[in-house]
Amino acid sequence: MPPAPPRPGQAAAAAQAASRFALAVDAMGGDGAPEAILDGVELAAERHPNARFLLIGDEARVGPALARRRRAAAACTLRHAPDVIGGEIKPTLALRMRNSSMRLAIDAVASGEAGGVVSAGNTGALMALAKIVVKTLPEIDRPALAAIGPSARGDVVLLDLGANVQCDTRNLVEFAVMGDAFARAVLGLTAPTIGLLNVGTEEMKGDERLRQAAEVLRESHIGPNFRGFVEGNDITAGTVDVIVTDGFTGNIALKTGEGALKLMRDLLRQVFTSSMPARLGYLLARPALDRLREWMDPRRYNGAILLGLNGVVVKSHGSADALGFAHAMDVAMDMVTHGFQDRIREGLARLSPAAAPPPIEPPRLASAGAGR
């Protein structure tokens, strides 16, 4: 017996899925746009040969440059955007620029035309547009900014990095669920371990928000992988796979880590150029130093991710080169391919509403931006 023909609604949904772009790319965002962006798309097209990208920017500038990149030209559809959101533009003004490359890229995600968006443009504008246009998942109180960093045991996920300076218990619990889903989708971990960043590992340490969040997580489906409180040194030690904190603390930890890596690179350069014996020592140690340089390469960790939205939104560093931007696209592709939003919904659905405590208001702090 032949199968029943699809209903009109099913046929329309299938056609929309087939024509959907994997990612929308803001071709005009970042210091080196559009050349650096297109070089990154060229690398991403090689890594993801079956993916289609919606490239949005000024046709007069992007079109000729795109034609010179064979793989990118084959993988991309170019859409004209007459305006660009510069780094100095405030989010309130960016919201009114409806024909900017960033806005049209985000619109493509909100409409379902693209699975995610990657931009190296203005951080504040991207966050504001994403929250208002793409909107937060109904189950999420606030989105969080996350990133991947190096540790002694491999990659570690840290969130929130500045999207929410003040957080309550509910926010921290939701961040843990989102961090768990992200580590599974992007890092490929089957059972990522999770810790709450605190001033000590003892159960009585920290404020009431942290203690209540820890209680909820211990009783949740995350409980078997929840390792309780962790300290700042646990970030680079790789004690856990996912570290959860508020945006104020997370942003300070992020900038401190970036500064420490830069200091290490500068000190190594000084040591190995200080004398002729030191230069000879560098030649002997070069293979090991090349491996260390690759491990510490910030381009490997490029891409801050706004979690908890109705679509995938990845912010590349504004000064990223081709390799760095391609890595940000890799992260976005992993999230789209592995159904990241569905993983978050499943995780939140498994939290018992009866176990959730009333919100505990955090101490009042001055506002601080994410500033990547």
JODA-V813809 format. One record per residue. N is the residue number from 1. SS is DSSP state (~ for helix, > for strand, _ for the rest). PHI is phi in degrees with one decimal (999 if undefined). OMEGA is omega as a letter, one per 30 degrees, with the letter a starting at -180 (* if undefined). Layout:
n=N ss=SS phi=PHI omega=OMEGA
n=N ss=SS phi=PHI omega=OMEGA
This chain:
n=1 ss=_ phi=999 omega=a
n=2 ss=_ phi=-68.0 omega=l
n=3 ss=_ phi=-65.8 omega=l
n=4 ss=_ phi=-66.6 omega=l
n=5 ss=_ phi=-64.9 omega=l
n=6 ss=_ phi=-64.0 omega=l
n=7 ss=_ phi=-68.7 omega=a
n=8 ss=~ phi=-53.6 omega=a
n=9 ss=~ phi=-65.2 omega=l
n=10 ss=~ phi=-66.6 omega=l
n=11 ss=~ phi=-63.6 omega=l
n=12 ss=~ phi=-65.3 omega=l
n=13 ss=~ phi=-65.1 omega=l
n=14 ss=~ phi=-65.2 omega=l
n=15 ss=~ phi=-65.1 omega=l
n=16 ss=~ phi=-65.4 omega=l
n=17 ss=~ phi=-64.0 omega=a
n=18 ss=~ phi=-67.4 omega=a
n=19 ss=~ phi=-94.3 omega=a
n=20 ss=_ phi=-73.4 omega=l
n=21 ss=> phi=-83.5 omega=l
n=22 ss=> phi=-64.3 omega=a
n=23 ss=> phi=-140.1 omega=l
n=24 ss=> phi=-101.0 omega=a
n=25 ss=> phi=-119.1 omega=l
n=26 ss=> phi=-78.1 omega=a
n=27 ss=_ phi=-77.5 omega=a
n=28 ss=_ phi=-107.0 omega=a
n=29 ss=_ phi=-88.0 omega=l
n=30 ss=_ phi=105.3 omega=a
n=31 ss=_ phi=-66.2 omega=a
n=32 ss=_ phi=-103.3 omega=a
n=33 ss=_ phi=-69.2 omega=f
n=34 ss=_ phi=-89.6 omega=a
n=35 ss=~ phi=-60.4 omega=a
n=36 ss=~ phi=-63.7 omega=l
n=37 ss=~ phi=-64.3 omega=a
n=38 ss=~ phi=-66.6 omega=l
n=39 ss=~ phi=-62.7 omega=l
n=40 ss=~ phi=-66.3 omega=l
n=41 ss=~ phi=-64.0 omega=l
n=42 ss=~ phi=-59.7 omega=l
n=43 ss=~ phi=-66.3 omega=a
n=44 ss=~ phi=-64.0 omega=l
n=45 ss=~ phi=-64.6 omega=l
n=46 ss=~ phi=-69.9 omega=a
n=47 ss=~ phi=-74.6 omega=a
n=48 ss=_ phi=-124.9 omega=a
n=49 ss=_ phi=-64.4 omega=a
n=50 ss=_ phi=-97.5 omega=a
n=51 ss=_ phi=-86.6 omega=l
n=52 ss=_ phi=-117.4 omega=a
n=53 ss=> phi=-120.0 omega=l
n=54 ss=> phi=-98.8 omega=a
n=55 ss=> phi=-98.1 omega=a
n=56 ss=> phi=-122.3 omega=l
n=57 ss=> phi=176.9 omega=a
n=58 ss=_ phi=-69.8 omega=a
n=59 ss=~ phi=-57.3 omega=a
n=60 ss=~ phi=-64.1 omega=l
n=61 ss=~ phi=-93.0 omega=a
n=62 ss=~ phi=-81.1 omega=a
n=63 ss=~ phi=-55.1 omega=l
n=64 ss=~ phi=-62.2 omega=l
n=65 ss=~ phi=-68.1 omega=l
n=66 ss=~ phi=-64.7 omega=a
n=67 ss=~ phi=-61.8 omega=a
n=68 ss=_ phi=-83.0 omega=a
n=69 ss=_ phi=-120.0 omega=a
n=70 ss=~ phi=-60.6 omega=a
n=71 ss=~ phi=-67.0 omega=l
n=72 ss=~ phi=-63.2 omega=a
n=73 ss=~ phi=-61.9 omega=a
n=74 ss=~ phi=-72.5 omega=a
n=75 ss=~ phi=-91.4 omega=a
n=76 ss=> phi=-109.0 omega=l
n=77 ss=> phi=-110.6 omega=a
n=78 ss=> phi=-94.3 omega=l
n=79 ss=> phi=-121.9 omega=a
n=80 ss=> phi=-74.7 omega=l
n=81 ss=_ phi=-134.8 omega=a
n=82 ss=_ phi=-77.1 omega=a
n=83 ss=> phi=-114.3 omega=l
n=84 ss=_ phi=-129.8 omega=l
n=85 ss=_ phi=-88.1 omega=a
n=86 ss=_ phi=-74.4 omega=a
n=87 ss=_ phi=-65.9 omega=a
n=88 ss=_ phi=-90.2 omega=a
n=89 ss=_ phi=-78.2 omega=l
n=90 ss=_ phi=-76.7 omega=a
n=91 ss=~ phi=-55.7 omega=a
n=92 ss=~ phi=-62.4 omega=l
n=93 ss=~ phi=-74.3 omega=l
n=94 ss=~ phi=-59.5 omega=l
n=95 ss=_ phi=-63.6 omega=a
n=96 ss=_ phi=-90.9 omega=a
n=97 ss=_ phi=-90.3 omega=a
n=98 ss=_ phi=-77.0 omega=a
n=99 ss=_ phi=-112.4 omega=l
n=100 ss=> phi=-79.9 omega=l
n=101 ss=~ phi=-62.6 omega=l
n=102 ss=~ phi=-66.4 omega=a
n=103 ss=~ phi=-64.1 omega=a
n=104 ss=~ phi=-66.8 omega=l
n=105 ss=~ phi=-66.9 omega=l
n=106 ss=~ phi=-69.4 omega=l
n=107 ss=~ phi=-58.3 omega=a
n=108 ss=~ phi=-63.3 omega=l
n=109 ss=~ phi=-73.6 omega=a
n=110 ss=~ phi=-62.1 omega=a
n=111 ss=_ phi=-83.6 omega=a
n=112 ss=_ phi=87.5 omega=l
n=113 ss=_ phi=-70.4 omega=l
n=114 ss=> phi=-130.7 omega=a
n=115 ss=> phi=-76.9 omega=a
n=116 ss=> phi=-161.1 omega=a
n=117 ss=> phi=-133.0 omega=l
n=118 ss=> phi=-127.5 omega=l
n=119 ss=> phi=-142.4 omega=l
n=120 ss=_ phi=-104.2 omega=a
n=121 ss=_ phi=-83.4 omega=a
n=122 ss=_ phi=-51.6 omega=a
n=123 ss=~ phi=-63.4 omega=a
n=124 ss=~ phi=-61.8 omega=l
n=125 ss=~ phi=-65.8 omega=a
n=126 ss=~ phi=-62.6 omega=a
n=127 ss=~ phi=-64.9 omega=a
n=128 ss=~ phi=-65.8 omega=l
n=129 ss=~ phi=-63.3 omega=a
n=130 ss=~ phi=-63.2 omega=a
n=131 ss=~ phi=-66.0 omega=a
n=132 ss=~ phi=-86.7 omega=a
n=133 ss=~ phi=-89.1 omega=l
n=134 ss=~ phi=-75.1 omega=l
n=135 ss=_ phi=73.9 omega=a
n=136 ss=> phi=-82.1 omega=l
n=137 ss=_ phi=-56.8 omega=a
n=138 ss=_ phi=-56.6 omega=a
n=139 ss=_ phi=-81.5 omega=a
n=140 ss=_ phi=-104.5 omega=l
n=141 ss=_ phi=-75.3 omega=l
n=142 ss=_ phi=-143.0 omega=l
n=143 ss=_ phi=-71.2 omega=a
n=144 ss=> phi=-130.9 omega=l
n=145 ss=> phi=-97.2 omega=a
n=146 ss=> phi=-124.8 omega=l
n=147 ss=> phi=-152.6 omega=l
n=148 ss=> phi=-105.3 omega=l
n=149 ss=> phi=-137.2 omega=a
n=150 ss=> phi=-84.2 omega=l
n=151 ss=> phi=-145.3 omega=a
n=152 ss=_ phi=-66.4 omega=a
n=153 ss=_ phi=-107.4 omega=a
n=154 ss=> phi=129.2 omega=a
n=155 ss=> phi=-77.1 omega=l
n=156 ss=> phi=-131.4 omega=l
n=157 ss=> phi=-99.5 omega=l
n=158 ss=> phi=-126.5 omega=l
n=159 ss=> phi=-155.4 omega=g
n=160 ss=_ phi=-91.0 omega=a
n=161 ss=_ phi=-109.3 omega=l
n=162 ss=_ phi=141.8 omega=l
n=163 ss=_ phi=-70.4 omega=a
n=164 ss=_ phi=-132.6 omega=a
n=165 ss=_ phi=-66.6 omega=l
n=166 ss=_ phi=-115.2 omega=a
n=167 ss=_ phi=-132.6 omega=l
n=168 ss=_ phi=-106.1 omega=a
n=169 ss=~ phi=-59.3 omega=a
n=170 ss=~ phi=-58.4 omega=a
n=171 ss=~ phi=-59.8 omega=a
n=172 ss=~ phi=-63.9 omega=l
n=173 ss=~ phi=-64.3 omega=l
n=174 ss=~ phi=-64.4 omega=l
n=175 ss=~ phi=-60.4 omega=l
n=176 ss=~ phi=-63.6 omega=l
n=177 ss=~ phi=-63.9 omega=l
n=178 ss=~ phi=-67.5 omega=l
n=179 ss=~ phi=-64.3 omega=l
n=180 ss=~ phi=-61.7 omega=a
n=181 ss=~ phi=-64.5 omega=a
n=182 ss=~ phi=-65.8 omega=a
n=183 ss=~ phi=-63.6 omega=l
n=184 ss=~ phi=-70.2 omega=a
n=185 ss=~ phi=-74.9 omega=a
n=186 ss=~ phi=-97.2 omega=a
n=187 ss=_ phi=-87.6 omega=l
n=188 ss=_ phi=73.3 omega=a
n=189 ss=_ phi=-84.3 omega=a
n=190 ss=_ phi=-85.6 omega=a
n=191 ss=_ phi=-146.7 omega=a
n=192 ss=_ phi=-64.8 omega=l
n=193 ss=_ phi=-85.4 omega=a
n=194 ss=> phi=-132.6 omega=l
n=195 ss=> phi=-137.8 omega=l
n=196 ss=> phi=-97.3 omega=a
n=197 ss=> phi=-70.2 omega=a
n=198 ss=_ phi=-146.5 omega=l
n=199 ss=_ phi=-84.9 omega=l
n=200 ss=_ phi=-173.4 omega=a
n=201 ss=_ phi=-92.0 omega=a
n=202 ss=_ phi=-67.9 omega=a
n=203 ss=_ phi=-63.9 omega=a
n=204 ss=_ phi=-85.0 omega=a
n=205 ss=_ phi=-77.2 omega=l
n=206 ss=_ phi=86.9 omega=a
n=207 ss=_ phi=-88.8 omega=a
n=208 ss=~ phi=-64.1 omega=l
n=209 ss=~ phi=-58.8 omega=a
n=210 ss=~ phi=-64.1 omega=a
n=211 ss=~ phi=-65.0 omega=l
n=212 ss=~ phi=-68.9 omega=l
n=213 ss=~ phi=-61.2 omega=l
n=214 ss=~ phi=-62.6 omega=l
n=215 ss=~ phi=-62.6 omega=l
n=216 ss=~ phi=-62.2 omega=a
n=217 ss=~ phi=-66.5 omega=l
n=218 ss=~ phi=-63.9 omega=a
n=219 ss=~ phi=-90.4 omega=a
n=220 ss=_ phi=-92.6 omega=l
n=221 ss=_ phi=-65.8 omega=l
n=222 ss=_ phi=-79.4 omega=a
n=223 ss=~ phi=-44.0 omega=a
n=224 ss=~ phi=-61.9 omega=a
n=225 ss=~ phi=-106.9 omega=a
n=226 ss=> phi=-85.0 omega=a
n=227 ss=> phi=-103.4 omega=l
n=228 ss=> phi=79.2 omega=a
n=229 ss=> phi=-84.8 omega=l
n=230 ss=> phi=-129.2 omega=a
n=231 ss=_ phi=-108.4 omega=a
n=232 ss=_ phi=-57.3 omega=a
n=233 ss=~ phi=-69.6 omega=l
n=234 ss=~ phi=-73.3 omega=l
n=235 ss=~ phi=-62.2 omega=a
n=236 ss=~ phi=-81.1 omega=l
n=237 ss=~ phi=-73.8 omega=a
n=238 ss=_ phi=74.5 omega=a
n=239 ss=_ phi=-59.4 omega=l
n=240 ss=_ phi=-133.7 omega=a
n=241 ss=_ phi=-86.3 omega=a
n=242 ss=> phi=-130.8 omega=l
n=243 ss=> phi=-116.0 omega=a
n=244 ss=> phi=-110.5 omega=l
n=245 ss=_ phi=-158.5 omega=l
n=246 ss=_ phi=-79.6 omega=a
n=247 ss=~ phi=-65.9 omega=a
n=248 ss=~ phi=-65.5 omega=a
n=249 ss=~ phi=-68.6 omega=a
n=250 ss=~ phi=-64.4 omega=l
n=251 ss=~ phi=-67.9 omega=l
n=252 ss=~ phi=-64.2 omega=l
n=253 ss=~ phi=-62.6 omega=l
n=254 ss=~ phi=-61.3 omega=a
n=255 ss=~ phi=-66.1 omega=l
n=256 ss=~ phi=-64.0 omega=l
n=257 ss=~ phi=-64.0 omega=l
n=258 ss=~ phi=-62.9 omega=l
n=259 ss=~ phi=-66.4 omega=l
n=260 ss=~ phi=-65.8 omega=l
n=261 ss=~ phi=-64.7 omega=l
n=262 ss=~ phi=-63.9 omega=l
n=263 ss=~ phi=-60.5 omega=a
n=264 ss=~ phi=-61.8 omega=l
n=265 ss=~ phi=-64.6 omega=a
n=266 ss=~ phi=-65.6 omega=l
n=267 ss=~ phi=-66.2 omega=l
n=268 ss=~ phi=-62.4 omega=l
n=269 ss=~ phi=-63.1 omega=l
n=270 ss=~ phi=-64.1 omega=a
n=271 ss=~ phi=-62.4 omega=a
n=272 ss=~ phi=-87.0 omega=l
n=273 ss=_ phi=-119.1 omega=a
n=274 ss=_ phi=-78.0 omega=a
n=275 ss=_ phi=-161.5 omega=l
n=276 ss=~ phi=-65.5 omega=l
n=277 ss=~ phi=-59.2 omega=l
n=278 ss=~ phi=-66.1 omega=l
n=279 ss=~ phi=-65.6 omega=l
n=280 ss=~ phi=-64.8 omega=l
n=281 ss=~ phi=-62.4 omega=l
n=282 ss=~ phi=-63.1 omega=a
n=283 ss=~ phi=-62.2 omega=l
n=284 ss=~ phi=-70.9 omega=a
n=285 ss=~ phi=-91.3 omega=a
n=286 ss=~ phi=-57.2 omega=l
n=287 ss=~ phi=-57.2 omega=l
n=288 ss=~ phi=-69.0 omega=l
n=289 ss=~ phi=-68.0 omega=l
n=290 ss=~ phi=-64.4 omega=l
n=291 ss=~ phi=-66.3 omega=l
n=292 ss=~ phi=-64.7 omega=l
n=293 ss=~ phi=-61.9 omega=l
n=294 ss=~ phi=-65.4 omega=a
n=295 ss=~ phi=-64.7 omega=a
n=296 ss=~ phi=-93.1 omega=a
n=297 ss=_ phi=-61.0 omega=a
n=298 ss=~ phi=-63.2 omega=l
n=299 ss=~ phi=-65.4 omega=l
n=300 ss=~ phi=-67.3 omega=a
n=301 ss=~ phi=-114.7 omega=a
n=302 ss=_ phi=-70.5 omega=l
n=303 ss=_ phi=117.4 omega=l
n=304 ss=> phi=-94.5 omega=a
n=305 ss=> phi=-114.1 omega=l
n=306 ss=> phi=-91.0 omega=a
n=307 ss=> phi=-92.5 omega=l
n=308 ss=_ phi=99.9 omega=a
n=309 ss=> phi=-100.2 omega=l
n=310 ss=_ phi=-79.4 omega=l
n=311 ss=_ phi=-164.6 omega=a
n=312 ss=> phi=-85.7 omega=l
n=313 ss=> phi=-129.6 omega=a
n=314 ss=> phi=-122.1 omega=l
n=315 ss=> phi=-104.0 omega=l
n=316 ss=_ phi=-82.2 omega=l
n=317 ss=_ phi=-62.7 omega=a
n=318 ss=_ phi=-61.0 omega=a
n=319 ss=_ phi=-98.1 omega=a
n=320 ss=_ phi=-63.0 omega=l
n=321 ss=_ phi=-89.4 omega=a
n=322 ss=~ phi=-59.3 omega=a
n=323 ss=~ phi=-64.7 omega=l
n=324 ss=~ phi=-64.3 omega=a
n=325 ss=~ phi=-67.9 omega=l
n=326 ss=~ phi=-62.1 omega=l
n=327 ss=~ phi=-65.4 omega=l
n=328 ss=~ phi=-60.9 omega=l
n=329 ss=~ phi=-67.0 omega=l
n=330 ss=~ phi=-60.0 omega=l
n=331 ss=~ phi=-60.3 omega=l
n=332 ss=~ phi=-62.4 omega=l
n=333 ss=~ phi=-63.1 omega=l
n=334 ss=~ phi=-60.4 omega=a
n=335 ss=~ phi=-66.2 omega=l
n=336 ss=~ phi=-67.2 omega=a
n=337 ss=~ phi=-64.5 omega=a
n=338 ss=_ phi=-96.6 omega=l
n=339 ss=_ phi=58.9 omega=a
n=340 ss=~ phi=-57.3 omega=a
n=341 ss=~ phi=-59.6 omega=l
n=342 ss=~ phi=-64.0 omega=l
n=343 ss=~ phi=-63.6 omega=l
n=344 ss=~ phi=-63.9 omega=a
n=345 ss=~ phi=-59.5 omega=l
n=346 ss=~ phi=-62.7 omega=a
n=347 ss=~ phi=-65.4 omega=a
n=348 ss=~ phi=-68.7 omega=l
n=349 ss=~ phi=-64.7 omega=a
n=350 ss=_ phi=-85.9 omega=l
n=351 ss=_ phi=-76.7 omega=l
n=352 ss=_ phi=-75.8 omega=l
n=353 ss=~ phi=-58.4 omega=a
n=354 ss=~ phi=-68.8 omega=a
n=355 ss=~ phi=-83.7 omega=a
n=356 ss=_ phi=-74.8 omega=a
n=357 ss=_ phi=-80.3 omega=l
n=358 ss=_ phi=-65.4 omega=a
n=359 ss=_ phi=-59.0 omega=l
n=360 ss=_ phi=-106.9 omega=a
n=361 ss=_ phi=-67.5 omega=l
n=362 ss=_ phi=-75.7 omega=l
n=363 ss=_ phi=-61.1 omega=l
n=364 ss=_ phi=-72.3 omega=a
n=365 ss=_ phi=-130.2 omega=l
n=366 ss=_ phi=-66.8 omega=a
n=367 ss=_ phi=-66.5 omega=l
n=368 ss=_ phi=-139.6 omega=a
n=369 ss=_ phi=-87.6 omega=a
n=370 ss=_ phi=-71.7 omega=l
n=371 ss=_ phi=52.9 omega=l
n=372 ss=_ phi=-96.1 omega=*
